[in-house]
Amino acid sequence: MLFSIPGQFMKLVDAIRLKKNTLLAFVGGGGKTTAMFQLARQFESPVIVTTTTHLAVEQSALADIHFALEEDAPFPDLVSAIMENHVILITGLPHPDGRLGSVPPDILIQLKAFVDQKKIPLLIEADGSRMLPIKAPAEKEPVIPGWVNAVVVVVGFSCLGALASDQTIHRFQNFSKITDIKMGNPITTSHIEKMFLHPDGGFKGIPETARRIVLLNQVDDDGTAKEAIILARSLVVGGYDAALVASLKPLEARGRQNVSGVLYCAEKIAGIILAAGGATRYGKPKSLLVWRGESLIRHVAKAALAAGLDPLIVVLGATVTEIKDVLGDLPVQFVENRDWETGQSSSLRVGVREAQKYQCGGAIILQADQPLVPVELLSREMELHATAIPSVVIPRVGDHPSSPVLFDKRYFGELLKIEGDQGGRALFSKFPNKWLVWETPLDLTDIDTPEDYQQLLDMDS
């Protein structure tokens, strides 16, 4: 089994990157309620859990206290509840079919106001799946309030390879219309991808400003994990802010945690090329020196794009027009550092501020004078980060750290505090590090002197 070592797992709360004032809706199938309650247990603060559709009556046992409210019931005493309990469940009354109803609309509005005031999370189950691993939304679902700031769309990967039917897919007809699957055909990752990327599928009902997260749950062996990771990457390219590969086991008792969690978190990783310097010892900016018919910075940019860094940000300073000319046909974002003469840290801050405008999970800081940087190294940094959030991923040649370095987004604030002529290395000792051993020192060579440049040219002799 792939998940025999608990240390391999990330906490759901870390991988989803939630804050205390999170307003989060869960939709889909495949362990959605399990994920919601496991997440609730991982917050340090009290958590309110509710539903805009239904919950099974027995699932109320996962909460510390449960308020089942009539249509005209007064707002419950949540001030006392959050002082004495960690997970507070609020629903409507039980139905004859064994399900708990949704909260009255006026109570939901008051709940939102309450959690805003107390700065605690509100988790909402916003559709049903009849305990099946995968589903397609009905016409009037999911029921996601427009004010939520994150939505998690869940699928149970146990459906992979299962034969399509009403017993394996909730709302099979809707699912078939979106994915073209026929009754009795095996469910593939292609069907799951079509479902999740369709406006009437996974994206349905998600507010435009909400963070969009996929949870590929019930991934319990090596083979399934490999397929899930490939799908997760594709879903991020397709428009999700994050795609998690996880094995979330049901909580065995009220308040109890267990050894399950997130194996992999696919996110966009930005690239930041620092190209603001004004070095003139070469007769021109060294980033514009030519090797193998292209400028050094173009080699770096092409490697970054081939590795999938998105967005790729180029920080300009002393030289603007010429660098834009050599990179103008590439999909890069240019930003200017007007204070470039104060040191590298000013360029780093400009690049990080630009990266913060995007829903990325981190950034790799690249130097414009490392033309040999391998695509494989950048890809491996991203893979290592995806299994260890939050972290700083540092290439190591022998006993020495090298560049480029990947910083998790949680450390962007610290990068913005660096002053003078220094880069992110000032933070290496402050945060969790993941070392990536690299056996070829030449790949990470900086072109710092005319002699370095000559050696680069001599490689082709």
C-alpha positions, 0 to 999 in steps of 0.5 A: 500500500502506498500510504503505510507511513503517516508521515507521507500525508499532508493535512487537508487544512494545509493543502487546501490553504484555508484560514480561520475566516473561510467560507467553504462549500463541499460538493460532489461525491466520494467521501465528501462528508468525511472530508468536511468533518475531517477538515473541521477537526484540523482547524485550531478554532471552533468550526460551524458545519451546516448544509444547504441540502441534506445530511444523513442522520447518523453523520450528526454523530461526527459533530460535538453538538448538533442543533436541528432547527425548525423553519421558524426556530430562533437563532441558537446560542452559538456563543456558548456553543463555540466556547464548549465545543469544537465542531458545531453542526446546524441543520434542519429537522430529520426527514422520514427518509433518514436525512437531515434537512437544510437550515432555514434560509434566514438562519444561513444568513445569520450564520454567515454574519456570526462567523464573520464576526467571530472569524471562524470557519463555516463549512457547508455541504451543498449537494448530495450523492447518495453515498456514490463516488461520483455524480453529475449535478441536477438542474437545481444543484449545487446550492452554493451561497454566492458569498463562499470564498472556496469550493471543494469538488470531491470525487471518489477515485474508487469509481475508476474502472467501475462500470457506468450505471445508476449504482456507480454514478449518481444522476447517470443520465446527466453524467452521460450527457456531459461525458458521452459515457455509455451504460456498462462502459468502464469509468476512465480518468478522461470521463472524470476530467470531462465532468470536472471541467464542464460548466454544467459539471464540476464548475457548476454554481461556483462563485466567480471569486471563490477558490476552486479546489478538486479533491480526488479522494479514495486513492489507496494504491500506487497505480491509482495514485499515479493516474490521480496525480496526472489527472490532478495536474491536468485539472489545474491546467484546466482552471482549478486553483488546486487539485488534491490527491488524497485518502481520507478515512472516515473518523472512527469516533467523535473527535478522533483523528486517524492516519489519512490525508493528502498525498499530493497537491497540484497547484500552479507555480510561478516563475520569477526571473530576476533580470534587473541588474546593470552589469556592464563588464561584458559590454552589454547586460549579461542576460543578453549574451548569446549562446547557441544562437539565443540570449542567456535569459531566453534559455532560462525562460524557455526552460521555465515555460517547458517545466510549466511555470505559470505565470512566468514573471520577468523583473526588468530594471537597467535594461527594458527594451532589449530584454522585451525584444528577445522574449517578446514572442514568449508568454511572459509577464514583464514588471519593472523595478525602478529601484533596481540599483538598491540591490537584488532584494528590491527585484525579488520584492517586485516579482513576488508582489506580481506573483501574489496577484495569481492563484499560485502555490509558490514561486521558483526564483530564477537567475537570468544568467543560468542558461543551463538550468534543466527543465527536469530540475524545475519539474522535480522541485515542483513535484517535491513541493506538491508532496510537502506543503508548505516548504522551501525546495532547495537544489543541493550540489554536494554540500552547498545550496544552489539556485533556483529555489522554490518558495511556498506562497506562505513565505511570500510575506517574508520574502517581501521583508528582505532588504539590500543586495541579498535574495531568498537565501536569507530565509533558508534557516527559518522555514521547513526545507526540502533538499533536492540533490543534483549531481551535475554542478555544471547545470546550475552554473552562474555566468558571473565573469567573462571567464564563465561566459568563455567556458560556456562558449568553449563547451561547443568547441 
